Amino acid sequence: MYMKGQLVTLKRSSVNILQLNKIKVGDFISDEFGKSGMVMDIEVVNYYRETQFYFSLDKAGTILFIV
């Protein structure tokens, strides 16, 4: 888990599954396109050889990472 209250910026091109597993509800995250917010819900979908992480944010919608 990251430090509480700290904004974690994730880049789709360099993120790995270990970084995504550390993110918990209540953490603040942002992506390289400027979408950011507090994580309200996390959904992990395993599909064949890929894992999809859906992070629902408080006001900015959802961020999707596929690894």
LUMTI-298316 format. One record per atom (N, C-alpha, C): x, y, z; residue in three letters. Coordinates in pm, whole numbers, padded with zeros to 5 digits, always signed. Layout:
XYZALA/...
END
This chain:
+00084-00118+00000MET/+00000+00000+00000MET/+00088+00124+00000MET/+00046+00221-00077TYR/+00119+00346-00084TYR/+00087+00432+00038TYR/+00169+00535+00061MET/+00146+00625+00173MET/+00011+00692+00160MET/-00064+00695+00265LYS/-00198+00753+00261LYS/-00190+00903+00232LYS/-00273+00950+00140GLY/-00275+01090+00105GLY/-00178+01129-00004GLY/-00092+01038-00047GLN/+00005+01065-00151GLN/-00054+01030-00286GLN/-00036+01117-00386LEU/-00085+01093-00520LEU/+00015+01005-00594LEU/-00033+00893-00647VAL/+00052+00800-00723VAL/+00018+00814-00870VAL/+00117+00849-00952THR/+00098+00862-01096THR/+00141+00734-01164THR/+00051+00676-01242LEU/+00077+00550-01311LEU/+00076+00573-01461LEU/+00177+00518-01530LYS/+00184+00527-01676LYS/+00153+00390-01734LYS/+00063+00387-01828ARG/+00020+00260-01886ARG/+00134+00184-01951ARG/+00233+00254-02005SER/+00341+00187-02076SER/+00443+00121-01982SER/+00446+00163-01856SER/+00549+00110-01768SER/+00496+00048-01639SER/+00365+00040-01623VAL/+00309-00015-01500VAL/+00315-00168-01503VAL/+00332-00227-01386ASN/+00332-00374-01379ASN/+00227-00419-01278ASN/+00203-00548-01276ILE/+00096-00605-01194ILE/+00123-00586-01044ILE/+00249-00584-01004LEU/+00281-00564-00862LEU/+00243-00425-00815LEU/+00267-00323-00899GLN/+00229-00186-00863GLN/+00077-00174-00851GLN/+00005-00237-00942LEU/-00141-00227-00941LEU/-00201-00301-00822LEU/-00140-00413-00781ASN/-00190-00487-00666ASN/-00171-00411-00535ASN/-00078-00316-00531LYS/-00053-00238-00409LYS/-00158-00130-00386LYS/-00231-00093-00490ILE/-00330+00013-00479ILE/-00454-00039-00407ILE/-00499+00034-00309LYS/-00615-00005-00228LYS/-00721+00105-00234LYS/-00842+00072-00192VAL/-00949+00170-00184VAL/-00907+00281-00088VAL/-00925+00405-00129GLY/-00885+00520-00048GLY/-00756+00585-00094GLY/-00678+00518-00179ASP/-00555+00576-00233ASP/-00589+00677-00342ASP/-00501+00774-00363PHE/-00516+00872-00470PHE/-00426+00831-00585PHE/-00483+00819-00705ILE/-00405+00781-00822ILE/-00434+00877-00937ILE/-00341+00882-01032SER/-00362+00958-01155SER/-00293+00884-01269SER/-00337+00911-01391ASP/-00272+00851-01507ASP/-00203+00960-01588ASP/-00138+00921-01696GLU/-00060+01016-01775GLU/-00148+01113-01855GLU/-00278+01088-01860PHE/-00368+01176-01934PHE/-00437+01279-01844PHE/-00404+01280-01716GLY/-00457+01380-01625GLY/-00578+01338-01545GLY/-00631+01219-01568LYS/-00745+01171-01490LYS/-00693+01129-01353LYS/-00756+01180-01248SER/-00707+01149-01113SER/-00822+01154-01013SER/-00798+01094-00897GLY/-00896+01096-00791GLY/-00870+00987-00689GLY/-00959+00981-00589MET/-00949+00879-00486MET/-01018+00752-00534MET/-00954+00638-00511VAL/-01009+00510-00554VAL/-01126+00473-00464VAL/-01243+00452-00525MET/-01363+00415-00451MET/-01391+00264-00460MET/-01352+00203-00573ASP/-01378+00061-00595ASP/-01274+00007-00692ASP/-01239-00120-00674ILE/-01142-00186-00761ILE/-01203-00315-00811ILE/-01194-00336-00944GLU/-01240-00461-01002GLU/-01125-00519-01084GLU/-01092-00644-01058VAL/-00984-00713-01129VAL/-01046-00826-01210VAL/-01020-00826-01341VAL/-01074-00927-01431VAL/-00958-01000-01496VAL/-00952-01131-01480ASN/-00852-01212-01547ASN/-00913-01268-01674ASN/-00850-01240-01787TYR/-00902-01278-01917TYR/-00789-01338-01998TYR/-00790-01470-02012TYR/-00684-01544-02081TYR/-00548-01505-02024TYR/-00463-01441-02103ARG/-00327-01408-02057ARG/-00313-01266-02006ARG/-00421-01193-01994GLU/-00413-01055-01947GLU/-00497-01036-01822GLU/-00459-00935-01746THR/-00535-00897-01627THR/-00577-00752-01644THR/-00705-00726-01623GLN/-00760-00591-01637GLN/-00793-00536-01499GLN/-00742-00418-01469PHE/-00768-00350-01342PHE/-00855-00229-01370PHE/-00973-00225-01311TYR/-01064-00112-01321TYR/-01064-00040-01187TYR/-01021+00086-01186PHE/-01020+00167-01066PHE/-01129+00273-01079PHE/-01237+00261-01004SER/-01343+00361-01004SER/-01301+00474-00912SER/-01302+00596-00966LEU/-01259+00713-00891LEU/-01380+00791-00841LEU/-01356+00875-00740ASP/-01467+00948-00678ASP/-01539+01042-00772ASP/-01468+01119-00854LYS/-01534+01217-00941LYS/-01493+01208-01086LYS/-01388+01134-01117ALA/-01332+01137-01253ALA/-01366+01013-01335ALA/-01453+00927-01290GLY/-01488+00810-01369GLY/-01405+00688-01332GLY/-01353+00622-01435THR/-01280+00497-01416THR/-01149+00500-01493THR/-01045+00444-01434ILE/-00917+00425-01502ILE/-00899+00275-01524ILE/-00866+00236-01648LEU/-00844+00096-01684LEU/-00698+00073-01714LEU/-00641-00032-01656PHE/-00505-00077-01688PHE/-00514-00223-01730PHE/-00449-00256-01841ILE/-00443-00394-01888ILE/-00297-00437-01885ILE/-00267-00542-01811VAL/-00131-00595-01804VAL/-00131-00743-01838VAL/
END
